[in-house]
Amino acid sequence: MSQQTLDPTAAPPPGQPVADRGTLVRVSSAVLLGSALEWYDYFLYGAAAALVFGQVFFPSASDSTSLLLSLATFGVGFVARPIGAMVFGHIGDKHGRRPALIATLMLMGLSTTAMALIPSHATIGMAAPVLLVVCRLLQGMGSGAEYSGASVYAVEYAPRGRRGLFGSFSAAGVYLGLVLSSGALLLTTSLTTEAQFASWGWRLPFLASLLLIFLGLWIRLKLEETPAFEEVTDDAAPEKAPLLTLVRTQWRSMLLVMGLVAAPLSFSHLYQVFALSYMADHGYDRITGTTGLLVAGLVVMVTAPLAGIASDRFGRRPVLMVGAVYAVAFAFPFFALVDTGRPALAMLALALAQGGSVGIMFGVQGVILSELFSTASRYSGAAVSREFAAILFGGFAPLIAVSLAASADGASWPVGLYVVALAAITFVSALVAPETYRTSLSGEPEE
């Protein structure tokens, strides 16, 4: 197939939506801002788990034990994500993308706000960590279909030859959420003492999420259903059990997606959660870590759309492989920069790690999740595949990293090898994956 320049004004092939500029602006804004507001909650939990939840909910004679228990609750949320993916994926494929995205927003927002109201272990004993885990499970269910659903929504609305760019908006939105949560933590930690932050200051950013969720809900209620979904349901009734059809007919794509997202999922949480605790152990204050995450999020907001644009021009596979190679090359320099003890270099390390490997791979992830599955089961396929991979590779990555470092008396080289292994999984998966950037969402070649 010749790789000629695509004409955005040409008549779209079957499965390709037709939308005016105003609609496209609303769609991209809703995906970007909706994902940002929802993932604000998720990243806030990860940072709080690394900084304060250990002493508030899991007091122990050993600081490392408290940290491990706290990070374990971060991983527990990932256990619930496949359940949310199956439930909301079913809704998205049978009843529409729009109602599923509204439901995930509500579930995550309310569960995150509830976390701010849980008394400490010192006040109510074991009931405190139990309530925290319940809220974390609900939060995980909501997030289990959010990123994939937002990506599917954007890609199904994207103009011809721009699916990579539109698919990257959800990734940019995720890191806008990181910027917002890091900014909220930075403001709170700057205005409170350590004792005040541990007592009540950490609760303020969680309470603020309620206002953000109202804004996100207002945005998503203005969305319309995607033309691709409406076209499929106009021709035939939706599948009674989209997930069963998916597993029976597209299981190869599901396995492939799990490999493709292994590295970006793991690195995202590794650098956002483990890096904070690692930096704290090496003498950095909370402000350095949260500022570094804020800068890193801003970098990803630039590199992710650039990666999406590059994938529209050169293909999905080569961009993914470049991101994996970058991750390998930076695995050990990251820790070398942090180990210098200089805050500026530590923040640079976070920016380069996130903006490089994570930004590149996340920027292409959304469109790949959508293009490897048929429209009738696309939401379920993208969400379920990604979230089962999240259990294997993402949620427990910080816990694994802490354990690896502890086994080497605090040395970072085992974690560097862990990063290399994960990058290799994604690189090989991209190497064997089909190239989809010049086919329509219906599977037909784009001429």
Stockholm file with secondary structure:
# STOCKHOLM 1.0

chainA/1-447         MSQQTLDPTAAPPPGQPVADRGTLVRVSSAVLLGSALEWYDYFLYGAAAALVFGQVFFPSASDSTSLLLSLATFGVGFVARPIGAMVFGHIGDKHGRRPALIATLMLMGLSTTAMALIPSHATIGMAAPVLLVVCRLLQGMGSGAEYSGASVYAVEYAPRGRRGLFGSFSAAGVYLGLVLSSGALLLTTSLTTEAQFASWGWRLPFLASLLLIFLGLWIRLKLEETPAFEEVTDDAAPEKAPLLTLVRTQWRSMLLVMGLVAAPLSFSHLYQVFALSYMADHGYDRITGTTGLLVAGLVVMVTAPLAGIASDRFGRRPVLMVGAVYAVAFAFPFFALVDTGRPALAMLALALAQGGSVGIMFGVQGVILSELFSTASRYSGAAVSREFAAILFGGFAPLIAVSLAASADGASWPVGLYVVALAAITFVSALVAPETYRTSLSGEPEE
#=GR chainA/1-447 SS CCCCCCCTTSCCCTTCCCCCHHHHHHHHHHHHHHHHHHHHHHHHHHHHHHHTHHHHHCCCSCHHHHHHHHHHHHHHHHHHHHHHHHHHHHHHHHTCHHHHHHHHHHHHHHHHHHHTTCCCHHHHTTHHHHHHHHHHHHHHHHHTTHHHHHHHHHHHHCCTTCHHHHHHHHHHHHHHHHHHHHHHHHHHHHHSCHHHIIIIITHHHHHHHHHHHHHHHHHHTTCCCCHHHHHHHHHSCCCSSHHHHHHHHCHHHHHHHHHHTHHHHHHHHIIIIIHHHHHHHTTCCHHHHHHHHHHHHHHHHHHHHHHHHHHHHHCHHHHHHHHHHHHHHHHHHHHHHHTTCCHHHHHHHHHHHIIIIIHHHHHHHHHHHHHTSCGGGHHHHHHHHHHHHIIIIITTHHHHHHHHHHHTTTCSHHHHHHHHHHHHHHHHHHHHSCCCTTBCTTSCBCC
#=GC SS_cons         CCCCCCCTTSCCCTTCCCCCHHHHHHHHHHHHHHHHHHHHHHHHHHHHHHHTHHHHHCCCSCHHHHHHHHHHHHHHHHHHHHHHHHHHHHHHHHTCHHHHHHHHHHHHHHHHHHHTTCCCHHHHTTHHHHHHHHHHHHHHHHHTTHHHHHHHHHHHHCCTTCHHHHHHHHHHHHHHHHHHHHHHHHHHHHHSCHHHIIIIITHHHHHHHHHHHHHHHHHHTTCCCCHHHHHHHHHSCCCSSHHHHHHHHCHHHHHHHHHHTHHHHHHHHIIIIIHHHHHHHTTCCHHHHHHHHHHHHHHHHHHHHHHHHHHHHHCHHHHHHHHHHHHHHHHHHHHHHHTTCCHHHHHHHHHHHIIIIIHHHHHHHHHHHHHTSCGGGHHHHHHHHHHHHIIIIITTHHHHHHHHHHHTTTCSHHHHHHHHHHHHHHHHHHHHSCCCTTBCTTSCBCC
//
